[in-house]
Amino acid sequence: MSTLYTSPQFTHHDALDGVTDFSHKYRISDDYALLVDCGLFQAAGQAA
């Protein structure tokens, strides 16, 4: 098991190609992280 970080790391990931979302990765060690997905798919021609 890897050692826990003294301070968690946060990484932000933006949306791409018709997806109106973003996600955040919360990493507590080299082996453990949690990905929080905050969004939805938007089909062509539809308003959000």
PyMOL Python script that loads the backbone (N, CA, C, O; Angstrom):
from pymol import cmd

cmd.read_pdbstr("""\
ATOM      1  N   MET A   1       0.848  -1.189   0.000  1.00  0.00           N
ATOM      2  CA  MET A   1       0.000   0.000   0.000  1.00  0.00           C
ATOM      3  C   MET A   1       0.887   1.243   0.000  1.00  0.00           C
ATOM      4  O   MET A   1       1.901   1.298   0.695  1.00  0.00           O
ATOM      5  N   SER A   2       0.493   2.222  -0.780  1.00  0.00           N
ATOM      6  CA  SER A   2       1.277   3.451  -0.858  1.00  0.00           C
ATOM      7  C   SER A   2       0.963   4.371   0.324  1.00  0.00           C
ATOM      8  O   SER A   2      -0.073   4.241   0.976  1.00  0.00           O
ATOM      9  N   THR A   3       1.860   5.279   0.574  1.00  0.00           N
ATOM     10  CA  THR A   3       1.705   6.247   1.659  1.00  0.00           C
ATOM     11  C   THR A   3       0.717   7.333   1.242  1.00  0.00           C
ATOM     12  O   THR A   3       0.741   7.799   0.103  1.00  0.00           O
ATOM     13  N   LEU A   4      -0.146   7.731   2.164  1.00  0.00           N
ATOM     14  CA  LEU A   4      -1.094   8.806   1.887  1.00  0.00           C
ATOM     15  C   LEU A   4      -0.360  10.127   1.746  1.00  0.00           C
ATOM     16  O   LEU A   4       0.637  10.368   2.426  1.00  0.00           O
ATOM     17  N   TYR A   5      -0.858  10.984   0.859  1.00  0.00           N
ATOM     18  CA  TYR A   5      -0.280  12.316   0.684  1.00  0.00           C
ATOM     19  C   TYR A   5      -0.567  13.152   1.938  1.00  0.00           C
ATOM     20  O   TYR A   5      -1.594  12.965   2.590  1.00  0.00           O
ATOM     21  N   THR A   6       0.324  14.055   2.264  1.00  0.00           N
ATOM     22  CA  THR A   6       0.079  14.957   3.390  1.00  0.00           C
ATOM     23  C   THR A   6      -1.019  15.958   3.043  1.00  0.00           C
ATOM     24  O   THR A   6      -1.692  16.479   3.933  1.00  0.00           O
ATOM     25  N   SER A   7      -1.200  16.225   1.760  1.00  0.00           N
ATOM     26  CA  SER A   7      -2.227  17.125   1.261  1.00  0.00           C
ATOM     27  C   SER A   7      -2.819  16.487   0.006  1.00  0.00           C
ATOM     28  O   SER A   7      -2.066  16.145  -0.905  1.00  0.00           O
ATOM     29  N   PRO A   8      -4.152  16.313  -0.078  1.00  0.00           N
ATOM     30  CA  PRO A   8      -4.728  15.699  -1.276  1.00  0.00           C
ATOM     31  C   PRO A   8      -4.492  16.557  -2.520  1.00  0.00           C
ATOM     32  O   PRO A   8      -4.330  17.773  -2.418  1.00  0.00           O
ATOM     33  N   GLN A   9      -4.473  15.925  -3.681  1.00  0.00           N
ATOM     34  CA  GLN A   9      -4.283  16.633  -4.947  1.00  0.00           C
ATOM     35  C   GLN A   9      -5.606  16.643  -5.707  1.00  0.00           C
ATOM     36  O   GLN A   9      -6.303  15.630  -5.763  1.00  0.00           O
ATOM     37  N   PHE A  10      -5.945  17.777  -6.284  1.00  0.00           N
ATOM     38  CA  PHE A  10      -7.152  17.918  -7.081  1.00  0.00           C
ATOM     39  C   PHE A  10      -6.766  18.217  -8.522  1.00  0.00           C
ATOM     40  O   PHE A  10      -5.901  19.055  -8.778  1.00  0.00           O
ATOM     41  N   THR A  11      -7.410  17.530  -9.464  1.00  0.00           N
ATOM     42  CA  THR A  11      -7.184  17.759 -10.885  1.00  0.00           C
ATOM     43  C   THR A  11      -8.544  18.015 -11.533  1.00  0.00           C
ATOM     44  O   THR A  11      -9.498  17.274 -11.294  1.00  0.00           O
ATOM     45  N   HIS A  12      -8.630  19.059 -12.350  1.00  0.00           N
ATOM     46  CA  HIS A  12      -9.867  19.421 -13.042  1.00  0.00           C
ATOM     47  C   HIS A  12      -9.779  18.953 -14.492  1.00  0.00           C
ATOM     48  O   HIS A  12      -8.773  19.187 -15.160  1.00  0.00           O
ATOM     49  N   HIS A  13     -10.843  18.284 -14.987  1.00  0.00           N
ATOM     50  CA  HIS A  13     -10.911  17.815 -16.373  1.00  0.00           C
ATOM     51  C   HIS A  13     -12.116  18.469 -17.040  1.00  0.00           C
ATOM     52  O   HIS A  13     -13.236  18.367 -16.538  1.00  0.00           O
ATOM     53  N   ASP A  14     -11.893  19.142 -18.171  1.00  0.00           N
ATOM     54  CA  ASP A  14     -12.962  19.841 -18.900  1.00  0.00           C
ATOM     55  C   ASP A  14     -13.693  18.907 -19.862  1.00  0.00           C
ATOM     56  O   ASP A  14     -13.237  17.802 -20.155  1.00  0.00           O
ATOM     57  N   ALA A  15     -14.836  19.382 -20.339  1.00  0.00           N
ATOM     58  CA  ALA A  15     -15.668  18.645 -21.289  1.00  0.00           C
ATOM     59  C   ALA A  15     -15.042  18.649 -22.686  1.00  0.00           C
ATOM     60  O   ALA A  15     -14.145  19.440 -22.978  1.00  0.00           O
ATOM     61  N   LEU A  16     -15.538  17.739 -23.548  1.00  0.00           N
ATOM     62  CA  LEU A  16     -15.022  17.625 -24.908  1.00  0.00           C
ATOM     63  C   LEU A  16     -16.100  17.094 -25.837  1.00  0.00           C
ATOM     64  O   LEU A  16     -16.802  16.150 -25.474  1.00  0.00           O
ATOM     65  N   ASP A  17     -16.255  17.662 -27.014  1.00  0.00           N
ATOM     66  CA  ASP A  17     -17.096  17.149 -28.106  1.00  0.00           C
ATOM     67  C   ASP A  17     -18.532  16.797 -27.706  1.00  0.00           C
ATOM     68  O   ASP A  17     -18.870  15.618 -27.604  1.00  0.00           O
ATOM     69  N   GLY A  18     -19.375  17.803 -27.480  1.00  0.00           N
ATOM     70  CA  GLY A  18     -20.799  17.569 -27.246  1.00  0.00           C
ATOM     71  C   GLY A  18     -21.150  17.117 -25.838  1.00  0.00           C
ATOM     72  O   GLY A  18     -22.294  16.753 -25.568  1.00  0.00           O
ATOM     73  N   VAL A  19     -20.198  17.138 -24.962  1.00  0.00           N
ATOM     74  CA  VAL A  19     -20.469  16.774 -23.572  1.00  0.00           C
ATOM     75  C   VAL A  19     -20.356  18.036 -22.739  1.00  0.00           C
ATOM     76  O   VAL A  19     -19.343  18.733 -22.785  1.00  0.00           O
ATOM     77  N   THR A  20     -21.409  18.328 -21.972  1.00  0.00           N
ATOM     78  CA  THR A  20     -21.435  19.567 -21.186  1.00  0.00           C
ATOM     79  C   THR A  20     -21.120  19.234 -19.733  1.00  0.00           C
ATOM     80  O   THR A  20     -21.930  19.486 -18.841  1.00  0.00           O
ATOM     81  N   ASP A  21     -19.965  18.680 -19.508  1.00  0.00           N
ATOM     82  CA  ASP A  21     -19.637  18.315 -18.139  1.00  0.00           C
ATOM     83  C   ASP A  21     -18.194  18.637 -17.806  1.00  0.00           C
ATOM     84  O   ASP A  21     -17.443  19.159 -18.630  1.00  0.00           O
ATOM     85  N   PHE A  22     -17.844  18.327 -16.634  1.00  0.00           N
ATOM     86  CA  PHE A  22     -16.479  18.425 -16.161  1.00  0.00           C
ATOM     87  C   PHE A  22     -16.346  17.412 -15.039  1.00  0.00           C
ATOM     88  O   PHE A  22     -17.344  16.903 -14.530  1.00  0.00           O
ATOM     89  N   SER A  23     -15.150  17.129 -14.668  1.00  0.00           N
ATOM     90  CA  SER A  23     -14.939  16.213 -13.554  1.00  0.00           C
ATOM     91  C   SER A  23     -13.739  16.670 -12.745  1.00  0.00           C
ATOM     92  O   SER A  23     -12.888  17.427 -13.213  1.00  0.00           O
ATOM     93  N   HIS A  24     -13.706  16.186 -11.527  1.00  0.00           N
ATOM     94  CA  HIS A  24     -12.608  16.499 -10.624  1.00  0.00           C
ATOM     95  C   HIS A  24     -12.051  15.189 -10.089  1.00  0.00           C
ATOM     96  O   HIS A  24     -12.804  14.308  -9.673  1.00  0.00           O
ATOM     97  N   LYS A  25     -10.740  15.066 -10.101  1.00  0.00           N
ATOM     98  CA  LYS A  25     -10.097  13.889  -9.525  1.00  0.00           C
ATOM     99  C   LYS A  25      -9.476  14.302  -8.197  1.00  0.00           C
ATOM    100  O   LYS A  25      -8.694  15.250  -8.123  1.00  0.00           O
ATOM    101  N   TYR A  26      -9.843  13.566  -7.150  1.00  0.00           N
ATOM    102  CA  TYR A  26      -9.351  13.801  -5.800  1.00  0.00           C
ATOM    103  C   TYR A  26      -8.411  12.651  -5.477  1.00  0.00           C
ATOM    104  O   TYR A  26      -8.861  11.530  -5.236  1.00  0.00           O
ATOM    105  N   ARG A  27      -7.110  12.917  -5.469  1.00  0.00           N
ATOM    106  CA  ARG A  27      -6.099  11.868  -5.264  1.00  0.00           C
ATOM    107  C   ARG A  27      -5.525  11.980  -3.859  1.00  0.00           C
ATOM    108  O   ARG A  27      -5.092  13.048  -3.425  1.00  0.00           O
ATOM    109  N   ILE A  28      -5.535  10.822  -3.145  1.00  0.00           N
ATOM    110  CA  ILE A  28      -5.013  10.808  -1.777  1.00  0.00           C
ATOM    111  C   ILE A  28      -3.696  10.043  -1.660  1.00  0.00           C
ATOM    112  O   ILE A  28      -3.016  10.137  -0.639  1.00  0.00           O
ATOM    113  N   SER A  29      -3.330   9.282  -2.701  1.00  0.00           N
ATOM    114  CA  SER A  29      -2.049   8.569  -2.746  1.00  0.00           C
ATOM    115  C   SER A  29      -1.775   8.189  -4.197  1.00  0.00           C
ATOM    116  O   SER A  29      -2.602   8.458  -5.068  1.00  0.00           O
ATOM    117  N   ASP A  30      -0.638   7.572  -4.467  1.00  0.00           N
ATOM    118  CA  ASP A  30      -0.331   7.143  -5.830  1.00  0.00           C
ATOM    119  C   ASP A  30      -1.285   6.055  -6.317  1.00  0.00           C
ATOM    120  O   ASP A  30      -1.493   5.910  -7.521  1.00  0.00           O
ATOM    121  N   ASP A  31      -1.863   5.296  -5.398  1.00  0.00           N
ATOM    122  CA  ASP A  31      -2.734   4.170  -5.754  1.00  0.00           C
ATOM    123  C   ASP A  31      -4.233   4.443  -5.618  1.00  0.00           C
ATOM    124  O   ASP A  31      -5.036   3.667  -6.135  1.00  0.00           O
ATOM    125  N   TYR A  32      -4.632   5.516  -4.942  1.00  0.00           N
ATOM    126  CA  TYR A  32      -6.044   5.749  -4.651  1.00  0.00           C
ATOM    127  C   TYR A  32      -6.492   7.145  -5.046  1.00  0.00           C
ATOM    128  O   TYR A  32      -5.843   8.143  -4.732  1.00  0.00           O
ATOM    129  N   ALA A  33      -7.640   7.187  -5.758  1.00  0.00           N
ATOM    130  CA  ALA A  33      -8.225   8.465  -6.162  1.00  0.00           C
ATOM    131  C   ALA A  33      -9.728   8.288  -6.333  1.00  0.00           C
ATOM    132  O   ALA A  33     -10.221   7.169  -6.478  1.00  0.00           O
ATOM    133  N   LEU A  34     -10.438   9.386  -6.313  1.00  0.00           N
ATOM    134  CA  LEU A  34     -11.873   9.403  -6.514  1.00  0.00           C
ATOM    135  C   LEU A  34     -12.162  10.387  -7.643  1.00  0.00           C
ATOM    136  O   LEU A  34     -11.702  11.528  -7.596  1.00  0.00           O
ATOM    137  N   LEU A  35     -12.917   9.964  -8.658  1.00  0.00           N
ATOM    138  CA  LEU A  35     -13.281  10.834  -9.766  1.00  0.00           C
ATOM    139  C   LEU A  35     -14.740  11.243  -9.590  1.00  0.00           C
ATOM    140  O   LEU A  35     -15.621  10.387  -9.507  1.00  0.00           O
ATOM    141  N   VAL A  36     -14.995  12.540  -9.534  1.00  0.00           N
ATOM    142  CA  VAL A  36     -16.342  13.076  -9.387  1.00  0.00           C
ATOM    143  C   VAL A  36     -16.755  13.658 -10.731  1.00  0.00           C
ATOM    144  O   VAL A  36     -16.178  14.648 -11.181  1.00  0.00           O
ATOM    145  N   ASP A  37     -17.756  13.046 -11.381  1.00  0.00           N
ATOM    146  CA  ASP A  37     -18.242  13.460 -12.695  1.00  0.00           C
ATOM    147  C   ASP A  37     -19.451  14.366 -12.507  1.00  0.00           C
ATOM    148  O   ASP A  37     -20.406  13.989 -11.828  1.00  0.00           O
ATOM    149  N   CYS A  38     -19.421  15.557 -13.100  1.00  0.00           N
ATOM    150  CA  CYS A  38     -20.469  16.560 -12.910  1.00  0.00           C
ATOM    151  C   CYS A  38     -20.997  17.024 -14.254  1.00  0.00           C
ATOM    152  O   CYS A  38     -20.642  18.119 -14.690  1.00  0.00           O
ATOM    153  N   GLY A  39     -21.822  16.249 -14.927  1.00  0.00           N
ATOM    154  CA  GLY A  39     -22.329  16.716 -16.206  1.00  0.00           C
ATOM    155  C   GLY A  39     -23.238  15.741 -16.897  1.00  0.00           C
ATOM    156  O   GLY A  39     -23.671  14.743 -16.321  1.00  0.00           O
ATOM    157  N   LEU A  40     -23.528  16.056 -18.175  1.00  0.00           N
ATOM    158  CA  LEU A  40     -24.402  15.226 -18.963  1.00  0.00           C
ATOM    159  C   LEU A  40     -24.051  15.354 -20.438  1.00  0.00           C
ATOM    160  O   LEU A  40     -23.340  16.276 -20.836  1.00  0.00           O
ATOM    161  N   PHE A  41     -24.546  14.437 -21.236  1.00  0.00           N
ATOM    162  CA  PHE A  41     -24.344  14.447 -22.681  1.00  0.00           C
ATOM    163  C   PHE A  41     -25.390  15.342 -23.324  1.00  0.00           C
ATOM    164  O   PHE A  41     -26.561  15.305 -22.946  1.00  0.00           O
ATOM    165  N   GLN A  42     -24.972  16.147 -24.295  1.00  0.00           N
ATOM    166  CA  GLN A  42     -25.898  17.017 -25.025  1.00  0.00           C
ATOM    167  C   GLN A  42     -25.835  16.640 -26.499  1.00  0.00           C
ATOM    168  O   GLN A  42     -24.804  16.810 -27.149  1.00  0.00           O
ATOM    169  N   ALA A  43     -26.942  16.129 -27.019  1.00  0.00           N
ATOM    170  CA  ALA A  43     -27.010  15.737 -28.430  1.00  0.00           C
ATOM    171  C   ALA A  43     -26.998  16.979 -29.316  1.00  0.00           C
ATOM    172  O   ALA A  43     -27.380  18.063 -28.873  1.00  0.00           O
ATOM    173  N   ALA A  44     -26.568  16.828 -30.548  1.00  0.00           N
ATOM    174  CA  ALA A  44     -26.506  17.935 -31.511  1.00  0.00           C
ATOM    175  C   ALA A  44     -27.882  18.546 -31.705  1.00  0.00           C
ATOM    176  O   ALA A  44     -28.862  17.822 -31.882  1.00  0.00           O
ATOM    177  N   GLY A  45     -27.968  19.870 -31.675  1.00  0.00           N
ATOM    178  CA  GLY A  45     -29.213  20.569 -31.928  1.00  0.00           C
ATOM    179  C   GLY A  45     -30.119  20.706 -30.729  1.00  0.00           C
ATOM    180  O   GLY A  45     -31.209  21.262 -30.863  1.00  0.00           O
ATOM    181  N   GLN A  46     -29.730  20.232 -29.576  1.00  0.00           N
ATOM    182  CA  GLN A  46     -30.557  20.345 -28.370  1.00  0.00           C
ATOM    183  C   GLN A  46     -29.928  21.353 -27.429  1.00  0.00           C
ATOM    184  O   GLN A  46     -28.712  21.373 -27.237  1.00  0.00           O
ATOM    185  N   ALA A  47     -30.769  22.185 -26.848  1.00  0.00           N
ATOM    186  CA  ALA A  47     -30.284  23.169 -25.868  1.00  0.00           C
ATOM    187  C   ALA A  47     -30.138  22.502 -24.516  1.00  0.00           C
ATOM    188  O   ALA A  47     -30.864  21.566 -24.182  1.00  0.00           O
ATOM    189  N   ALA A  48     -29.199  22.995 -23.756  1.00  0.00           N
ATOM    190  CA  ALA A  48     -28.977  22.448 -22.396  1.00  0.00           C
ATOM    191  C   ALA A  48     -30.020  22.946 -21.443  1.00  0.00           C
ATOM    192  O   ALA A  48     -29.996  22.596 -20.263  1.00  0.00           O
TER     193      ALA A  48
END
""", "prot")
cmd.dss("prot")
cmd.show_as("cartoon", "prot")
cmd.util.cbc("prot")
cmd.orient("prot")
